[in-house]
Amino acid sequence: MGCRGNPDDHAKVENSMKALKVEAVYPAAFASFEGVADHLPHFVEVIYNKRRLHSAVGYPSPQQFEDQHIRRTGKSAA
């Protein structure tokens, strides 16, 4: 572990949080925290997991990657 606030310590979480903020929260200009909290489950399930392409795994969506993994191995990636 490095010093406090070092993104190298938690790079995957930091990257996910950046995507969440930049793609879901900032563009929508929510009026309240409740609005954000109501929108985030939809963003994660529909946009991030099923539509958004991920370069780290060859540009499929997470859902496509999981489906390919199950076809190849017969086991869930989770």
C-alpha positions in Angstrom: 0.0 0.0 0.0 1.2 3.5 -0.9 0.2 6.7 0.6 -3.4 7.8 1.2 -5.2 8.7 -2.0 -2.8 6.9 -4.3 -4.8 5.5 -7.2 -2.3 2.8 -7.9 -3.4 1.1 -4.7 -6.9 0.6 -6.0 -6.6 1.1 -9.8 -9.6 -0.9 -10.8 -11.9 0.7 -8.3 -10.6 4.2 -9.2 -11.2 3.5 -12.9 -14.7 2.2 -12.3 -15.5 5.3 -10.1 -14.2 7.6 -12.8 -16.4 6.0 -15.4 -19.4 6.2 -13.1 -18.9 9.9 -12.4 -18.0 11.0 -15.9 -20.6 8.9 -17.8 -23.5 8.7 -15.4 -23.4 11.5 -12.8 -21.8 14.6 -14.3 -23.7 14.7 -17.6 -27.1 14.3 -15.9 -26.9 17.3 -13.4 -29.0 15.7 -10.8 -30.9 18.0 -8.4 -30.5 15.8 -5.4 -28.5 12.8 -4.0 -31.7 10.8 -4.2 -31.9 11.3 -8.0 -28.3 10.0 -8.3 -29.1 7.0 -6.1 -32.2 6.2 -8.1 -30.3 6.4 -11.5 -27.1 4.5 -10.6 -28.5 0.9 -10.5 -29.9 1.5 -14.0 -26.6 2.8 -15.3 -24.6 -0.1 -13.8 -26.9 -2.9 -15.0 -28.0 -1.5 -18.4 -25.2 0.8 -19.6 -22.0 -0.3 -17.9 -22.6 -4.0 -17.8 -24.4 -4.6 -21.1 -23.5 -1.8 -23.5 -20.3 -0.1 -22.5 -17.2 -1.6 -24.3 -14.2 -2.4 -22.1 -10.7 -2.1 -23.6 -9.1 -4.3 -20.9 -10.9 -7.4 -22.2 -10.7 -6.8 -25.9 -13.7 -4.4 -26.3 -16.7 -6.5 -25.6 -19.2 -5.4 -23.0 -18.9 -7.2 -19.6 -22.0 -9.2 -20.4 -20.5 -10.3 -23.7 -17.3 -11.2 -22.1 -19.1 -13.3 -19.4 -21.1 -15.1 -22.1 -17.9 -15.9 -24.0 -16.3 -17.2 -20.9 -19.2 -19.4 -20.0 -19.3 -20.8 -23.6 -15.5 -21.5 -23.4 -15.3 -22.9 -19.9 -18.8 -23.8 -18.8 -18.2 -21.8 -15.7 -19.5 -18.3 -14.6 -16.7 -15.7 -14.3 -18.1 -14.4 -11.1 
